[in-house]
Amino acid sequence: AVDELGKQSALSYGATATAQATILSVSVDFGDYDFGTFTAVQSTISTGAVTITNLGNVTQRYQLKADTGTVNTPWAIGTARDNDVVVMNGLFNTARPADADFAAVMSTMTIINAASGAASGNFAGDQTGTNVPVAALRNLWFRLGMPLSTSATDQQLIKITITAEQAP
């Protein structure tokens, strides 16, 4: 560009670049889910999926974790059912999975974030929680494994946390 004196700067020949902010955002369309009352030691699979949508501006990978949400609960989240220990599994799948689908991959959530994997990886059914394109939907299903015995007499709450990170 030429200024009012007819002079031109070398800067005028340079390229201009702007940085785009990375936005990580997810929408979870499901609030609370009630697995119901259990009278025996058993596992159950949710009857509906939680739909997760990538609302960010980059491809994302989801991390999952579970924790007890009841104050002073005797329950703990574990990798194997035990006395006062529940197992919470998660699986990305288009339709309601079977027990075998949860067992086919690492689907157990713990109190520490675990990153979703690609096909046959963590939490991966026929969908994955990794390399999720902008605006893409994923269905997340849960399986709850009840404790072998429990000292809890009140309804118990399990919190599921879904964290988005930019896909590597």
N, C-alpha and C positions, 0 to 999 in steps of 0.2 A: 504494500500500500504506500501511496505517496502522501506526504504531509502537505500543509498549506504553503510551505516554502519550496515544494517540488523535490524534497529530499526523500530518499527511500532507505529504510533500515534493513540490515541483514536479517533481523528478527521477522520481518514481513515474509521472508521466504521459508521460515520454519514451519513445521507441522504443529498443529494444536491437538492435544489429547486431553480427554477428561476421564476421570476414574468413575466407575459405577460402583455404588455401595452394594455390598453383598447383603441380601436380606434372607434370613432363615426364618421360615414361618410355616406352621402347620395348623390345619383346622381338624379338630376331632369332633365328629358329629354325635357322639354318644356321651351321656353324662354318667349316671350311676347305673350299674347292672346288678340285679338281685338274682343270685344263683338259687335262692329259695332255702327251704329248711331241709336239713339232712338228719336222718335218723340212723344211718349206717355209714360205715367207712366206705367211701366210694369216690370216684372221680366223675366229673360232668363237664361237658363241652357247652359253651354258650350257644344259645339258640339264634343269636343275631351277631353280626360282625360290627365292629367299630370301624367306621370309614374315616380314613386319614387322607387329607388332601395337602399337597405341597403348594402353599400359598407364597412361597418365596420367589426369588428371581434366579435361582441357581439349582442345579441338580443336587438332591439331598440324599443323605443316608440317615436312617432312624436308629436311635439307641433305645432300648427298653430296660426297665427295671421295675421290680415290685417291692412293696414294703407294707408292713402292717400299718393300719391307720386308726386303730382303736386304742384309746388311751389305756394304759396299764393292762394291755392284753397279755395273756400267757402265750399266745401264738407267735411263731417265728416263720419266716419264709426260708425254705430249704430246698435242697436238690433231691431229697428223698423223703417220703412221708414218714413221720414218726409221731410220738406223743407230743401234742401241741405244735406240730410242725406241718405246715401246708406246702404244697408244691403248686406253683402258678406257671403255666405254659402259655406261650403266645405263638401264633402261626399266621403268616400272611398268605391268604388263599382266597380265591374268588367265591367258592361255595363252602358250606359247612364241612370241615374236615372230620375224619374219623380218628380214633385213638392212634391207629397205626401211623397216620400222617404226622402227628406230634412226635411219635417215637422215632420216625425216620431221620430227623434232623435234631440239632441242639435247639430245643425250644423252651428250655427251663429258664425262667427269669429269676434273678437273685436281687439282692439289695444294692448291687453295683451295676452301673450301666453296662450293657453288652451291645455291641454294634451288630446290626443286621448284616447278614452275609448274602452273597450271590446265590445262584441255584445250588441247592443242597447244603447251603450254609446256615448260619444261625437264623432261626425263625422263618426260614424260607419254605413255603409250600409251592403252589404254582404261581405265586407272586413273591417278590422280595421287597425288603425295606431298604435296599441300596440302589443307587443310581436311579432314584425316582425323579422323573422329569418334572419341570414346572407345570403346575395345574393337574398333575396325575393323581389318581385315587388309588389307595390300597385298602384292602379289607383285612382287618386284624381280628382273629378269633382267639378265644381263651379256653383253656382247660384248667379246672380247679381240682386238685387232689386233696381231699380232706385228711386231717390228721388221723392216725391210728386210734387215738383216744384224745379227749380234750377235757380240760378243767374249766373251759370257758362256758358260761351259762347265758351270756348276752350275745346278740348279733355282733359279728365281727366284720371289720372293714379292711379291705386290701386296696392299697393305692397303686395304680399303674402310672408310671411316668414315661412319656414318649418325648425324646429329645431329638431335635434335628441338628445335623451338622452338614457342612458342604461335603458332597461325595468326593472321596479322594481320587 
